[in-house]
Amino acid sequence: MNRIELVEKIATAHTLSKAEAARVLETVTNAIVNAVKKDDPVQIVGFGTFKQVARAARSGFNPQAGTKIKIAATKVPKFVPGAAFKAAIDPKAAKRKAEKAAAKPAAKKAAAPKKAAAKKK
């Protein structure tokens, strides 16, 4: 999906003109970019988090010249998808994760009485 298709989707879903939908999309993207630019993470619950990450300086390799080069440190934007977004993409993985999380507290509860009995002795 590209920008034009997204504008059309917003316009039809909310009975807006395409121009109004484009302005809404532009406002949202500008707000996210400006916040991340100021090193302020943007968290949309259920969707994900946009944040700025510092990438350290490193050495690289120029295959054309066959020499090592220095790559400067830089700041890059990063998107971390939320749990609901991940679950929508891969429901099987979300189900496995939920089952694993449910099994952990049950295992801890079973181990707790044994520890209490050992302390009494």
C-alpha positions in Angstrom: 0.0 0.0 0.0 1.4 3.4 -0.9 0.5 6.9 0.3 -2.3 7.5 -2.3 -3.9 4.1 -1.5 -3.8 5.0 2.2 -5.4 8.4 1.6 -8.2 6.7 -0.3 -8.7 4.2 2.5 -8.9 7.0 5.1 -11.3 9.0 2.9 -13.7 6.1 2.3 -13.6 4.9 5.9 -14.4 8.3 7.4 -16.4 9.9 4.6 -13.8 12.6 4.0 -12.6 14.1 0.7 -9.3 12.8 -0.5 -7.8 16.3 0.1 -8.9 16.2 3.8 -7.7 12.7 4.2 -4.3 13.6 2.8 -4.1 16.6 5.2 -4.9 14.2 8.1 -2.2 11.7 7.0 0.3 14.6 6.6 -0.5 15.9 10.1 0.0 12.5 11.6 3.2 11.7 9.8 4.6 15.2 10.6 3.8 14.8 14.3 5.6 11.5 14.4 8.6 12.7 12.5 8.9 15.9 14.6 8.6 14.0 17.9 11.2 11.3 16.9 13.5 14.1 15.6 13.4 15.6 19.2 14.3 12.1 20.6 10.7 11.8 22.0 9.3 8.3 21.3 5.8 8.0 19.9 3.9 5.1 21.3 0.6 4.1 19.7 -0.8 1.3 22.0 -1.5 -1.8 20.0 0.3 -0.6 16.9 3.8 0.1 17.9 6.5 2.6 19.0 8.5 5.0 16.8 11.8 6.1 18.4 15.3 7.4 17.6 18.3 5.1 18.0 21.9 6.0 18.0 24.0 3.9 15.8 27.7 3.7 16.9 30.6 4.5 14.6 32.0 1.4 12.9 34.4 0.2 10.3 33.1 -1.0 6.9 34.6 -2.4 3.7 34.6 -0.8 0.3 34.5 -3.8 -2.1 35.3 -1.7 -5.2 38.5 -0.3 -3.8 39.2 -3.2 -1.4 39.8 -0.9 1.5 38.5 -0.5 5.0 36.4 2.7 5.6 35.2 4.4 8.7 31.4 4.8 9.0 30.4 7.7 11.2 28.0 7.5 14.1 24.4 8.4 13.2 20.9 8.6 14.6 18.3 6.5 12.8 14.5 6.1 13.3 13.3 2.7 14.5 9.8 1.2 14.7 9.0 -1.5 17.2 5.7 -3.2 16.5 3.2 -3.6 19.4 1.8 -6.9 20.6 -1.6 -6.5 18.9 0.1 -5.7 15.6 2.4 -8.8 15.9 -0.7 -10.9 16.8 -2.5 -9.6 13.7 0.4 -10.6 11.4 1.1 -14.0 13.0 -1.7 -15.3 15.2 0.0 -18.7 15.7 3.1 -17.0 17.3 0.8 -14.9 19.5 -1.0 -18.0 20.7 2.3 -19.7 21.5 3.5 -16.7 23.4 0.3 -16.5 25.4 0.4 -20.1 26.3 4.0 -19.8 27.4 3.2 -16.8 29.5 0.3 -18.6 31.1 2.5 -21.6 31.9 5.1 -19.5 33.7 2.9 -18.3 36.6 1.5 -21.8 37.1 5.1 -23.2 37.4 6.0 -20.4 39.9 2.9 -21.2 42.0 3.8 -24.9 42.2 7.4 -24.1 43.2 6.3 -21.6 45.9 4.9 -24.1 48.4 8.0 -26.3 48.2 10.2 -23.3 49.1 7.9 -22.4 52.1 8.0 -25.9 53.4 11.8 -26.0 53.1 12.1 -22.7 55.1 9.9 -24.1 58.0 12.4 -27.0 58.6 
